């Protein structure tokens, strides 16, 4: 038989369910007195069925003590400035009259001082990006350089603002209070014009991602009399033969023209390898960065003190880049249209677009997954998880 529950541990909610068998072992007077005691005890008890005292732990007491002393500074914040926990210690040491550096205020985690909270775009800067791209018809590259925002972020801002305006037209609710609260609690980048935006950009706009061909470590012997440049290093990583001396000397004599000839005509980049292993020769960093024209602009700015002429050449160089990009898009669109046959039946609102493809070993590849034929998308099963399949390389192809 299970043990009987003690009277002082039973709450008021259990009184109607107490069995009458308990009164059989005691007199009616004693049961009435015990019930009166039970009622008074259960009304004062806040934790039924608990035999331990609800004491406050040391950590909980320290937490409330911190909230009532140092933590009071986090209850309210100044709009436009961050109010992180990591800055409380530095504020206490600096005092009320001393100013705390901005880098200290942007550290939200006290145990991770290497993490810094980055800025977000302000509403004025976001609207200016959208206005320049849509109203003034400026290119994404030009807006990125003028306002100091990465090209990918500029494109994302244009898409999101366009989506926001579409939602407003459709009458959908907007989370404006949440957006205002976030802009008040995290650091923002204000709208800056001219040289101030280039001097203090929102983020780095010319970061170079690590290419997969540069992962291995290669020891390449070079004679001391040879001038080994970044072009030669890219060809070594790509396993491509060295360039002729005449071409190397031309590139060294006029590096700006060498870079612009590649950026304006990327289809002329040399390829190495065969079949599925075919790839472009790795280009130097001057070509692969998002804004290669800024290198030529910096060279001219150092060599030529005339600022007006330097910016004029910069605008001409940027215009040539945009014209070359538009021409490439136009030619690619024409090639697609020439290969596509459009058929629209009578009294039909549908248009069928038929494109001839060549299904061969060169287009589908040896495994049928080539990108130049439909074999990559239709009818080719994947045997990666099938038992008995060899998943490790069995030979090395050079």
C-alpha positions in Angstrom: 0.0 0.0 0.0 1.5 3.4 -0.9 2.4 5.8 2.0 -0.3 8.2 3.1 0.2 11.9 2.2 0.9 14.1 5.2 -1.8 16.6 6.1 0.4 19.6 6.2 1.5 19.0 2.5 -1.9 18.8 1.0 -3.3 21.9 -0.7 -6.8 23.3 -0.7 -7.5 21.9 -4.1 -7.3 18.3 -2.7 -9.8 18.8 0.1 -12.9 17.6 -1.8 -11.0 14.4 -2.9 -10.0 13.3 0.6 -11.5 9.8 1.2 -13.6 9.1 4.1 -11.5 6.1 5.1 -9.1 8.3 7.0 -11.8 9.2 9.5 -12.2 5.5 10.4 -9.0 5.4 12.3 -9.6 8.5 14.4 -12.5 10.1 16.2 -14.7 12.7 14.6 -13.4 15.5 16.9 -9.8 14.8 16.0 -10.6 14.7 12.3 -12.4 18.0 12.5 -9.4 19.6 14.3 -7.0 18.1 11.7 -9.1 19.5 8.9 -9.1 23.0 10.4 -5.3 22.8 10.7 -5.0 21.5 7.2 -7.0 24.4 5.9 -4.8 27.0 7.6 -1.6 25.3 6.6 -2.5 24.8 3.0 -3.7 28.4 2.6 -0.2 29.7 3.6 1.7 27.1 1.5 2.4 28.1 -2.1 4.2 24.9 -3.2 1.9 21.9 -2.7 3.5 18.4 -2.5 6.9 19.9 -1.7 8.9 19.1 1.4 11.8 21.5 0.7 11.8 25.2 1.6 11.7 27.5 -1.4 15.0 29.2 -0.7 16.8 31.5 -3.1 20.0 30.2 -4.6 23.2 32.2 -4.4 23.3 32.7 -8.2 19.8 33.9 -8.3 20.5 36.4 -5.4 23.6 37.6 -7.3 21.6 38.1 -10.5 19.0 40.3 -8.8 21.7 42.2 -7.0 23.4 42.9 -10.4 20.1 43.9 -12.0 19.5 46.4 -9.2 23.0 47.9 -9.4 25.0 47.7 -12.6 22.2 46.2 -14.7 20.1 49.4 -14.3 22.2 51.0 -17.1 20.8 48.4 -19.5 17.1 49.1 -18.8 17.0 52.3 -20.9 19.3 53.1 -23.9 20.1 56.2 -25.9 18.5 56.0 -29.4 21.2 55.5 -32.0 23.9 54.1 -29.8 24.4 50.5 -28.7 23.9 49.5 -25.1 25.6 46.2 -24.8 26.7 44.2 -21.7 30.3 44.2 -22.7 30.7 48.0 -22.4 29.5 48.2 -18.7 33.0 47.2 -17.3 34.7 49.8 -19.5 32.1 52.5 -18.6 32.7 51.8 -14.9 36.4 52.1 -15.2 36.2 55.3 -17.4 33.8 57.1 -15.1 30.8 59.2 -15.9 32.8 62.2 -17.3 35.2 60.2 -19.5 34.1 59.0 -23.0 34.3 55.4 -24.0 35.8 54.5 -27.4 33.3 53.5 -30.1 35.1 50.1 -30.5 34.4 49.3 -26.9 30.7 50.1 -27.1 30.3 47.7 -30.0 31.3 44.5 -28.0 28.1 42.8 -26.9 29.8 39.7 -25.3 32.1 40.2 -22.3 33.7 36.8 -22.7 34.4 37.3 -26.4 36.2 40.7 -26.8 37.2 39.8 -30.4 33.6 40.0 -31.7 32.4 43.5 -32.7 28.9 44.5 -33.7 28.9 45.8 -37.3 26.9 48.7 -38.6 23.7 48.4 -40.5 22.4 50.8 -43.2 20.4 53.8 -42.0 17.0 54.6 -43.6 18.4 57.6 -45.4 21.3 55.6 -46.9 19.0 52.8 -47.9 16.6 55.2 -49.7 19.5 57.0 -51.4 20.8 53.7 -52.8 17.4 52.9 -54.2 16.9 56.4 -55.6 20.2 56.4 -57.4 19.7 52.9 -59.0 16.1 53.3 -60.0 15.6 57.0 -60.6 19.0 58.2 -61.7 19.8 54.9 -63.5 23.3 54.7 -62.1 25.0 51.3 -62.2 25.4 49.2 -59.1 29.2 49.5 -59.4 29.1 53.3 -59.4 26.7 53.4 -56.5 28.9 51.0 -54.6 32.0 53.1 -55.0 30.3 56.5 -54.3 28.5 55.4 -51.1 31.0 52.8 -49.8 28.6 49.8 -49.9 29.3 46.4 -51.3 27.7 45.6 -54.7 25.9 42.6 -53.4 24.4 44.7 -50.6 23.4 47.4 -53.1 21.5 44.9 -55.2 19.8 43.4 -52.1 18.7 46.9 -51.0 17.1 47.6 -54.4 15.3 44.3 -54.4 14.0 44.6 -50.8 12.9 48.3 -51.2 11.0 47.3 -54.3 9.4 44.5 -52.4 8.5 46.8 -49.6 6.8 49.3 -51.9 4.9 46.5 -53.6 3.6 45.3 -50.2 2.5 48.8 -49.3 0.5 49.0 -52.5 -1.1 45.6 -51.7 -2.0 46.8 -48.2 0.1 44.3 -46.3 1.1 45.1 -42.7 4.7 46.3 -42.2 6.8 45.6 -39.1 7.7 49.3 -38.7 7.9 49.4 -34.8 10.3 46.5 -34.9 12.5 48.2 -37.6 12.6 51.4 -35.6 13.6 49.6 -32.4 16.4 47.7 -34.2 17.7 51.0 -35.7 17.8 52.5 -32.3 19.6 49.7 -30.6 22.4 48.8 -33.1 25.0 51.1 -34.7 24.0 52.5 -38.1 25.9 54.1 -41.0 24.5 57.6 -41.8 24.2 59.0 -45.3 27.5 60.7 -46.3 28.2 62.4 -49.6 31.4 62.8 -51.7 34.8 62.2 -50.2 33.4 61.6 -46.7 31.7 58.4 -47.9 34.9 57.1 -49.5 37.0 58.0 -46.5 34.6 56.3 -44.0 32.8 53.5 -46.0 30.1 51.3 -44.6 32.2 48.2 -45.4 35.0 47.0 -47.5 33.9 47.0 -51.1 37.0 45.3 -52.7 37.4 42.1 -50.7 38.9 39.2 -52.6 37.5 35.8 -51.9 39.9 32.8 -51.6 39.9 30.8 -54.8 39.8 27.0 -54.6 42.9 26.7 -56.8 45.0 28.5 -54.2 44.3 26.0 -51.4 47.2 23.6 -52.1 50.8 24.6 -51.3 53.0 24.5 -54.4 56.8 24.7 -54.4 57.7 26.1 -57.8 61.4 26.7 -58.6 62.2 30.0 -60.3 65.5 31.4 -61.4 66.8 34.5 -59.7 67.0 36.5 -63.0 63.3 35.9 -63.7 60.6 38.4 -62.6 57.9 36.2 -61.1 54.6 38.2 -61.0 51.0 37.4 -59.8 50.1 36.5 -63.4 52.8 33.8 -63.3 51.6 32.6 -59.9 48.0 32.2 -61.2 49.2 30.2 -64.2 51.2 27.9 -61.8 48.1 27.3 -59.6 46.1 26.5 -62.8 48.8 24.2 -64.2 49.0 26.3 -67.3 52.2 26.9 -69.3 54.2 30.1 -68.8 53.5 33.1 -71.0 55.8 34.3 -73.7 58.3 37.0 -72.7 56.8 39.5 -75.2 53.3 39.2 -73.6 54.8 39.5 -70.1 56.7 42.6 -71.0 53.6 44.2 -72.5 51.6 43.6 -69.4 54.3 45.0 -67.2 54.7 48.1 -69.4 51.0 48.9 -69.2 49.2 47.1 -66.4 46.0 49.2 -66.6 45.4 48.2 -70.2 46.1 44.5 -69.4 43.6 44.5 -66.7 40.9 46.4 -68.7 41.3 44.0 -71.7 40.4 41.1 -69.4 37.6 42.7 -67.5 35.9 44.0 -70.6 36.3 40.7 -72.4 36.1 37.9 -69.9 35.2 35.4 -72.6 38.8 35.6 -73.9 40.4 34.2 -70.8 42.5 31.2 -71.6 41.1 27.7 -70.6 43.1 24.7 -69.6 42.1 21.1 -69.1 39.8 18.8 -71.0 36.2 17.7 -70.7 34.7 18.2 -67.3 38.1 19.3 -65.9 38.2 22.3 -68.2 38.6 25.6 -66.3 39.8 29.1 -66.7 43.3 30.1 -65.9 43.5 31.8 -62.5 43.8 35.6 -63.0 45.7 37.9 -60.7 44.1 39.8 -57.9 44.0 43.0 -59.9 41.4 41.4 -62.2 39.4 39.3 -59.8 38.5 42.0 -57.2 35.0 43.5 -57.5 36.3 47.0 -58.5 39.5 46.5 -60.6 39.2 50.0 -62.1 40.0 51.5 -58.7 43.6 50.3 -58.9 44.2 52.3 -62.1 42.5 55.3 -60.5 44.8 55.1 -57.5 47.9 54.9 -59.7 46.8 58.0 -61.6 45.9 59.9 -58.4 49.5 59.3 -57.0 51.2 60.2 -60.3 49.0 63.1 -61.3 48.2 65.8 -58.7 45.5 67.2 -60.9 42.3 66.0 -59.2 39.9 67.0 -62.0 41.7 65.1 -64.7 42.0 62.1 -62.5 38.3 61.9 -61.8 37.5 62.6 -65.5 39.5 59.6 -66.5 37.9 57.6 -63.8 34.4 58.4 -65.1 35.5 57.4 -68.7 37.0 54.2 -67.5 33.8 53.3 -65.6 31.7 54.2 -68.6 33.7 51.9 -70.8 33.2 49.0 -68.3 29.5 49.6 -68.3 29.2 49.7 -72.1 31.3 46.5 -72.4 29.0 44.8 -69.9 25.9 45.9 -71.7 27.3 44.7 -75.0 28.1 41.3 -73.6 24.6 40.9 -72.3 23.1 42.0 -75.6 25.2 39.5 -77.6 24.4 36.7 -75.1 20.7 37.4 -75.5 21.0 37.4 -79.3 22.8 34.0 -79.2 20.0 32.5 -77.1 17.3 33.9 -79.4 19.0 32.5 -82.5 19.1 29.0 -81.0 15.5 29.2 -79.8 12.5 28.5 -82.1 9.3 30.2 -80.9 6.0 28.6 -81.9 2.6 30.1 -80.9 -0.5 28.2 -82.1 -3.5 30.1 -83.4 -6.0 31.3 -80.8 -3.6 30.3 -78.0 -2.1 32.4 -75.3 0.9 30.1 -74.8 4.2 30.3 -76.7 6.4 27.2 -77.0 10.1 27.8 -77.1 12.1 24.9 -78.6 15.9 24.7 -78.5 18.0 22.2 -80.3 20.6 20.4 -78.2 23.3 17.9 -79.1 23.4 14.9 -76.8 26.9 13.5 -77.0 29.8 12.5 -74.7 31.2 16.0 -75.0 28.0 17.7 -73.9 26.7 15.2 -71.3 30.1 14.0 -70.0 31.2 10.5 -69.3 28.7 10.2 -66.4 25.7 11.9 -68.2 25.8 14.9 -65.9 27.3 17.5 -68.2 26.0 21.1 -68.1 25.6 21.4 -71.9 22.8 18.9 -72.5 19.6 17.7 -70.7 21.4 14.6 -69.4 22.2 16.6 -66.3 18.6 17.1 -65.4 16.7 14.1 -66.7 17.0 10.3 -66.3 20.4 10.0 -64.7 20.2 8.4 -61.2 22.7 9.3 -58.5 24.7 6.3 -57.1 26.5 8.1 -54.3 24.6 6.2 -51.6 24.4 2.9 -53.3 26.3 0.0 -51.6 29.4 -1.3 -53.3 30.2 1.9 -55.1 33.8 3.1 -54.9 33.7 6.7 -53.6 37.4 7.4 -53.3 39.6 8.4 -56.3 41.3 5.4 -57.9 43.7 7.4 -60.0 45.2 10.8 -60.4 44.7 12.7 -63.7 47.3 15.3 -64.5 
